[in-house]
Amino acid sequence: MVPTIFVHHDREIWEEYAEEFKLERFLEGIAKATKKQLSFFPFGEGSRICIGNSFAMTEAKMAIALILINFSFEFSPSYTHAPSFIFTLRPQYGVHLVLHKI
């Protein structure tokens, strides 16, 4: 479990703006706004959860469903199986797929 409140208020990550909301810090993207990766969690938990969370998840599920309906896929010959653990188990080099229109 990641203590989101501490990460979002860490001065090492957010510098002098750790305690205030400054939208301008995201003008060049999240990666430039923070010194470290995995330090911004847009959908929180509890009473301050993002109101767009349910909509975003529904939209993502619909996009995946449309892809699965219209395409078949197989692993690319360049795919290398290399599991890596960063909070969860995931492929170290991503998953290279070849999509075929159905």
DALIN-V106281 format. One record per residue. RES is the residue in one small letter. SS is DSSP state (2 for helix, 1 for strand, 0 for the rest). OMEGA is omega in whole degrees, -180 to 180 (* if undefined). Layout:
res->RES ss->SS omega->OMEGA
res->RES ss->SS omega->OMEGA
This chain:
res->m ss->0 omega->-178
res->v ss->0 omega->179
res->p ss->0 omega->-174
res->t ss->2 omega->-176
res->i ss->2 omega->-180
res->f ss->2 omega->178
res->v ss->2 omega->-178
res->h ss->2 omega->179
res->h ss->0 omega->-178
res->d ss->0 omega->-178
res->r ss->2 omega->177
res->e ss->2 omega->-179
res->i ss->2 omega->-171
res->w ss->2 omega->179
res->e ss->2 omega->-173
res->e ss->2 omega->-179
res->y ss->2 omega->-175
res->a ss->0 omega->-175
res->e ss->0 omega->-179
res->e ss->0 omega->180
res->f ss->0 omega->178
res->k ss->0 omega->-179
res->l ss->2 omega->-177
res->e ss->2 omega->-178
res->r ss->2 omega->-178
res->f ss->2 omega->-178
res->l ss->0 omega->-180
res->e ss->0 omega->178
res->g ss->0 omega->-177
res->i ss->2 omega->-178
res->a ss->2 omega->179
res->k ss->2 omega->-178
res->a ss->2 omega->-179
res->t ss->0 omega->178
res->k ss->0 omega->-175
res->k ss->0 omega->175
res->q ss->0 omega->178
res->l ss->0 omega->-179
res->s ss->0 omega->176
res->f ss->0 omega->-179
res->f ss->0 omega->-173
res->p ss->0 omega->179
res->f ss->0 omega->-179
res->g ss->0 omega->178
res->e ss->0 omega->175
res->g ss->2 omega->-174
res->s ss->2 omega->-178
res->r ss->2 omega->180
res->i ss->0 omega->-179
res->c ss->0 omega->-179
res->i ss->0 omega->179
res->g ss->0 omega->-177
res->n ss->2 omega->-178
res->s ss->2 omega->179
res->f ss->2 omega->-180
res->a ss->2 omega->179
res->m ss->2 omega->177
res->t ss->2 omega->179
res->e ss->2 omega->179
res->a ss->2 omega->178
res->k ss->2 omega->179
res->m ss->2 omega->178
res->a ss->2 omega->179
res->i ss->2 omega->179
res->a ss->2 omega->179
res->l ss->2 omega->177
res->i ss->2 omega->-179
res->l ss->2 omega->179
res->i ss->2 omega->-172
res->n ss->2 omega->-176
res->f ss->1 omega->165
res->s ss->1 omega->-178
res->f ss->1 omega->176
res->e ss->1 omega->177
res->f ss->1 omega->177
res->s ss->0 omega->175
res->p ss->0 omega->-179
res->s ss->0 omega->-179
res->y ss->0 omega->177
res->t ss->0 omega->-180
res->h ss->0 omega->-180
res->a ss->0 omega->180
res->p ss->1 omega->-180
res->s ss->1 omega->-179
res->f ss->1 omega->171
res->i ss->0 omega->-173
res->f ss->0 omega->176
res->t ss->0 omega->178
res->l ss->1 omega->-179
res->r ss->1 omega->179
res->p ss->1 omega->-176
res->q ss->0 omega->-176
res->y ss->0 omega->-177
res->g ss->0 omega->179
res->v ss->0 omega->179
res->h ss->0 omega->-177
res->l ss->1 omega->171
res->v ss->1 omega->180
res->l ss->1 omega->177
res->h ss->1 omega->178
res->k ss->1 omega->180
res->i ss->0 omega->*
